[in-house]
Amino acid sequence: MTPENAVVRSYAQANRELVAAFGRYLVTLGRSPNTIRGYNETMRRLLEFLGSTSVIEADRAVLRDFLARFVSRGISAVTTHRHFVSLRAFYRFVRLAGQSNYDPTFLLSSRKIPHRLPVVLSIEECERLVNAGRDPFEQAVVEVLYSTAVRVSELVNLRLDDINWAVDESQPSSIRIHGGKGNKDRVALFGSKAAEAIRAYQKFRPSKAGFLFEAPAWKGQVVRYRNSWVGRFYVDKVQHTVSIFPKRQRVSIFPKRRRCPGPDNHTRDEAQRQFDRLIAKIPGFVPVPPRQYSARAIRLVIKAMAHRAGLRNVHPHALRRAFASHLLQRGADLRVVQELLGHKDIKATVIYTHLTAQDMKAAYDKAHPHAQEVTGAEKN
């Protein structure tokens, strides 16, 4: 057979099957959905880069070219390092599966992540964020995030049955977190302010499905569109739009002259009542039952509250970082903070902590024997 007539084999299907097996392997390890999603995204990009080439036969130079694409596009060092970690986990799985003994990620250098001091919210800024809540739900979300230092993925899974209320208000209450990061369970503590916020939220909107923070039943959405009210709803997971107050079509003797419809003067409450009557007659419409909030919804809530409080770059994880820093500034032991954060390695706790220059200077002046000023009597 001549080289011109040689059959070129495509490994695209075999690559997809191996990556799918890698995804199932991550599930058995108990990796979080976000970790699995990130690893799968890296492998999807790698398969697009390789095309019909075997992913097992890719060498170090190929992977270096693959990672260099992110650098050339201006992708941050943190994101590039995340792709590198995903590749390393995949080829470790390839070796464990007996597909190959060669690891192309061995001795493959990764971009150095620059060390940046995290911006930590002050106690006054945390108070402003709580006071920016428009209802008990928003205030309770911030109080629980700040008091317990739970991750946003853990927050949306908290249940009322897991709360152990303190008998004495001077003692902290606790809540059990099931299946946290690394599929580990732990107990988080919260004080009287968070307990008060939770009780106020439960009076404002009692939970029906058992989750601590629970989205109410959703029938649809009434929005203003081009001077009129329209309703949006779902039937069999397909979004539909309906005009709530349809305008009559006017027949004009001057067809070339178009008249702009006048504004709809109905209020939002009137539009909502009319919308409820309309969707009640739609066949196949079923309201969305009460359910837990998504992590994205909580992030949007925190972002809106930060905007009202005049704060920038505030997200749920910023409250977790503030929790650790404020405890350390007030003398908490680092090991205790590690247990409260649920970190396996204390190195991860150090990353979340932050002491300002003023705090370090005050601690130095207070503790170091040669840092204190010498009085006049001591000079003489």
TIZAMAR-511976 format. One record per residue (C-alpha): x, y, z; residue in three letters. Coordinates in steps of 0.5 Angstrom, whole numbers, padded with zeros to 4 digits, always signed. Last residue first. Layout:
<rs>
XYZALA;...
</rs>
This chain:
<rs>
+0038+0116+0166ASN;+0035+0114+0160LYS;+0030+0109+0164GLU;+0027+0115+0167ALA;+0026+0119+0161GLY;+0022+0113+0158THR;+0025+0108+0153VAL;+0020+0107+0147GLU;+0017+0100+0146GLN;+0020+0096+0140ALA;+0026+0092+0144HIS;+0021+0088+0148PRO;+0017+0086+0142HIS;+0010+0084+0144ALA;+0006+0091+0144LYS;+0010+0095+0139ASP;+0010+0088+0134TYR;+0003+0087+0135ALA;+0001+0094+0134ALA;+0006+0094+0127LYS;+0002+0088+0125MET;-0005+0091+0126ASP;-0003+0097+0122GLN;+0000+0094+0116ALA;-0006+0090+0115THR;-0007+0082+0117LEU;-0010+0078+0112HIS;-0012+0070+0113THR;-0015+0066+0107TYR;-0008+0064+0105ILE;-0006+0062+0112VAL;-0012+0057+0112THR;-0010+0054+0106ALA;-0003+0052+0109LYS;-0007+0050+0115ILE;-0009+0043+0111ASP;-0015+0040+0112LYS;-0019+0046+0112HIS;-0026+0046+0115GLY;-0027+0054+0116LEU;-0028+0053+0123LEU;-0023+0048+0124GLU;-0018+0052+0121GLN;-0020+0058+0125VAL;-0019+0054+0131VAL;-0012+0052+0129ARG;-0010+0059+0127LEU;-0012+0061+0135ASP;-0017+0067+0135ALA;-0014+0074+0138GLY;-0018+0079+0135ARG;-0015+0080+0129GLN;-0015+0073+0128LEU;-0022+0072+0128LEU;-0023+0078+0124HIS;-0019+0075+0118SER;-0022+0069+0118ALA;-0029+0072+0118PHE;-0027+0077+0112ALA;-0024+0071+0108ARG;-0031+0068+0108ARG;-0035+0074+0107LEU;-0030+0075+0101ALA;-0032+0068+0099HIS;-0040+0071+0098PRO;-0038+0076+0093HIS;-0036+0084+0094VAL;-0031+0087+0089ASN;-0034+0094+0090ARG;-0038+0097+0096LEU;-0043+0103+0096GLY;-0048+0099+0100ALA;-0053+0099+0094ARG;-0048+0096+0090HIS;-0046+0091+0095ALA;-0053+0089+0096MET;-0054+0088+0088ALA;-0047+0084+0088LYS;-0049+0080+0094ILE;-0056+0078+0091VAL;-0053+0076+0085LEU;-0048+0071+0088ARG;-0054+0068+0092ILE;-0057+0067+0085ALA;-0051+0064+0082ARG;-0050+0059+0088ALA;-0058+0057+0086SER;-0063+0058+0091TYR;-0067+0051+0094GLN;-0074+0050+0092ARG;-0081+0052+0092PRO;-0085+0049+0087PRO;-0085+0052+0079VAL;-0092+0053+0077PRO;-0095+0048+0072VAL;-0098+0050+0066PHE;-0100+0045+0061GLY;-0106+0048+0059PRO;-0106+0056+0060ILE;-0113+0058+0064LYS;-0109+0060+0070ALA;-0104+0063+0066ILE;-0108+0069+0064LEU;-0111+0070+0071ARG;-0105+0070+0074ASP;-0102+0075+0069PHE;-0109+0080+0070GLN;-0107+0080+0078ARG;-0099+0082+0076GLN;-0101+0087+0071ALA;-0106+0090+0076GLU;-0100+0090+0082ASP;-0095+0093+0077ARG;-0100+0099+0075THR;-0104+0100+0069HIS;-0102+0106+0065ASN;-0100+0102+0058ASP;-0097+0108+0054PRO;-0100+0110+0047GLY;-0099+0106+0041PRO;-0095+0109+0036CYS;-0099+0111+0030ARG;-0096+0109+0023ARG;-0098+0113+0017ARG;-0097+0109+0011LYS;-0104+0106+0011PRO;-0108+0112+0012PHE;-0115+0110+0012ILE;-0113+0107+0019SER;-0115+0101+0022VAL;-0113+0100+0029ARG;-0111+0094+0032GLN;-0113+0093+0040ARG;-0108+0093+0045LYS;-0107+0087+0049PRO;-0106+0088+0056PHE;-0102+0082+0059ILE;-0098+0081+0053SER;-0096+0073+0053VAL;-0089+0071+0053THR;-0087+0063+0053HIS;-0080+0060+0056GLN;-0080+0052+0054VAL;-0078+0048+0060LYS;-0085+0044+0059ASP;-0089+0050+0060VAL;-0085+0056+0062TYR;-0087+0063+0064PHE;-0086+0071+0062ARG;-0091+0076+0062GLY;-0092+0083+0058VAL;-0094+0090+0061TRP;-0093+0095+0056SER;-0089+0102+0054ASN;-0084+0098+0050ARG;-0083+0092+0055TYR;-0085+0092+0063ARG;-0084+0086+0066VAL;-0088+0081+0070VAL;-0085+0074+0071GLN;-0088+0067+0072GLY;-0091+0062+0077LYS;-0085+0061+0082TRP;-0086+0058+0088ALA;-0081+0061+0093PRO;-0074+0060+0093ALA;-0071+0057+0099GLU;-0066+0059+0104PHE;-0066+0054+0110LEU;-0068+0048+0106PHE;-0074+0044+0109GLY;-0078+0044+0102ALA;-0084+0049+0105LYS;-0079+0054+0108SER;-0083+0060+0112PRO;-0082+0067+0108ARG;-0082+0073+0113PHE;-0083+0069+0119LYS;-0077+0065+0117GLN;-0073+0071+0115TYR;-0074+0074+0122ALA;-0072+0067+0125ARG;-0065+0067+0121ILE;-0064+0074+0122ALA;-0064+0073+0130GLU;-0060+0067+0129ALA;-0055+0071+0125ALA;-0054+0076+0130LYS;-0054+0071+0136SER;-0048+0068+0134GLY;-0046+0062+0129PHE;-0042+0056+0129LEU;-0041+0051+0123ALA;-0040+0043+0124VAL;-0037+0039+0119ARG;-0038+0034+0114ASP;-0033+0032+0108LYS;-0035+0031+0101ASN;-0028+0034+0099GLY;-0032+0041+0099LYS;-0038+0040+0104GLY;-0042+0034+0103GLY;-0047+0036+0109HIS;-0046+0042+0114ILE;-0048+0041+0121ARG;-0051+0048+0124ILE;-0049+0051+0130SER;-0052+0056+0135SER;-0047+0060+0139PRO;-0047+0061+0147GLN;-0049+0068+0150SER;-0056+0067+0148GLU;-0057+0060+0152ASP;-0061+0054+0150VAL;-0057+0055+0143ALA;-0061+0052+0137TRP;-0058+0046+0133ASN;-0059+0047+0126ILE;-0059+0041+0121ASP;-0067+0041+0121ASP;-0067+0047+0118LEU;-0063+0045+0112ARG;-0057+0048+0109LEU;-0056+0046+0101ASN;-0055+0053+0098VAL;-0050+0055+0104LEU;-0045+0050+0102GLU;-0044+0052+0095SER;-0044+0059+0097VAL;-0038+0057+0102ARG;-0039+0057+0109VAL;-0036+0062+0113ALA;-0041+0061+0119THR;-0042+0068+0122SER;-0041+0072+0115TYR;-0045+0068+0110LEU;-0050+0067+0115VAL;-0051+0074+0116GLU;-0050+0076+0109VAL;-0056+0071+0107VAL;-0060+0073+0113ALA;-0060+0080+0111GLN;-0062+0079+0104GLU;-0068+0075+0106PHE;-0070+0079+0112PRO;-0072+0085+0106ASP;-0068+0091+0103ARG;-0061+0089+0105GLY;-0056+0094+0105ALA;-0056+0094+0113ASN;-0052+0087+0112VAL;-0047+0090+0107LEU;-0046+0096+0111ARG;-0044+0092+0117GLU;-0039+0088+0113CYS;-0036+0095+0111GLU;-0035+0097+0118GLU;-0032+0090+0120ILE;-0027+0091+0115SER;-0028+0087+0108LEU;-0021+0084+0106VAL;-0018+0085+0099VAL;-0013+0079+0098PRO;-0005+0080+0098LEU;-0003+0078+0091ARG;+0002+0073+0090HIS;+0003+0072+0083PRO;+0002+0065+0080ILE;+0008+0062+0077LYS;+0006+0059+0070ARG;+0007+0051+0070SER;+0013+0047+0068SER;+0012+0040+0065LEU;+0017+0036+0069LEU;+0012+0030+0068PHE;+0005+0033+0065THR;+0007+0028+0059PRO;+0006+0022+0064ASP;+0008+0015+0060TYR;+0006+0009+0063ASN;-0001+0008+0058SER;-0008+0006+0058GLN;-0007+0002+0065GLY;-0013+0006+0068ALA;-0008+0008+0074LEU;-0004+0011+0068ARG;-0010+0015+0065VAL;-0012+0017+0071PHE;-0006+0021+0073ARG;-0006+0023+0066TYR;-0013+0027+0067PHE;-0011+0030+0074ALA;-0004+0033+0071ARG;-0009+0036+0065LEU;-0014+0039+0070SER;-0008+0042+0074VAL;-0005+0045+0068PHE;-0012+0048+0066HIS;-0012+0051+0073ARG;-0005+0054+0072HIS;-0008+0057+0066THR;-0014+0060+0070THR;-0009+0063+0076VAL;-0004+0066+0071ALA;-0009+0070+0067SER;-0011+0069+0060ILE;-0008+0074+0055GLY;-0009+0070+0049ARG;-0002+0068+0048SER;-0002+0065+0055VAL;-0008+0061+0054PHE;-0005+0059+0047ARG;+0001+0057+0051ALA;-0002+0052+0055LEU;-0004+0048+0048PHE;+0003+0049+0046ASP;+0006+0046+0052ARG;+0001+0040+0052LEU;+0004+0038+0045VAL;+0011+0039+0047ALA;+0010+0034+0053ARG;+0007+0029+0049ASP;+0000+0027+0046ALA;+0000+0019+0045GLU;-0006+0018+0050ILE;-0010+0024+0047VAL;-0010+0021+0040SER;-0010+0026+0035THR;-0016+0027+0031SER;-0017+0034+0033GLY;-0012+0035+0038LEU;-0014+0042+0040PHE;-0021+0041+0040GLU;-0020+0035+0045LEU;-0016+0040+0049LEU;-0021+0045+0050ARG;-0026+0039+0052ARG;-0021+0037+0057MET;-0020+0043+0060THR;-0028+0044+0060GLU;-0029+0037+0063ASN;-0024+0039+0069TYR;-0027+0045+0071GLY;-0034+0042+0071ARG;-0031+0036+0075ILE;-0029+0042+0080THR;-0035+0046+0080ASN;-0039+0039+0081PRO;-0035+0038+0087SER;-0030+0032+0087ARG;-0033+0025+0091GLY;-0027+0021+0088LEU;-0033+0017+0085THR;-0035+0023+0081VAL;-0028+0024+0079LEU;-0028+0017+0076TYR;-0034+0018+0072ARG;-0031+0025+0069GLY;-0025+0021+0067PHE;-0029+0015+0063ALA;-0032+0021+0059ALA;-0025+0023+0057VAL;-0024+0016+0055LEU;-0030+0016+0051GLU;-0029+0022+0048ARG;-0021+0021+0046ASN;-0024+0014+0043ALA;-0029+0018+0039GLN;-0023+0023+0036ALA;-0018+0018+0035TYR;-0018+0018+0028SER;-0014+0013+0023ARG;-0011+0015+0017VAL;-0012+0010+0012VAL;-0006+0009+0007ALA;-0007+0010+0000ASN;-0002+0016-0001GLU;+0003+0013+0003PRO;+0003+0007-0002THR;+0000+0000+0000MET;
</rs>
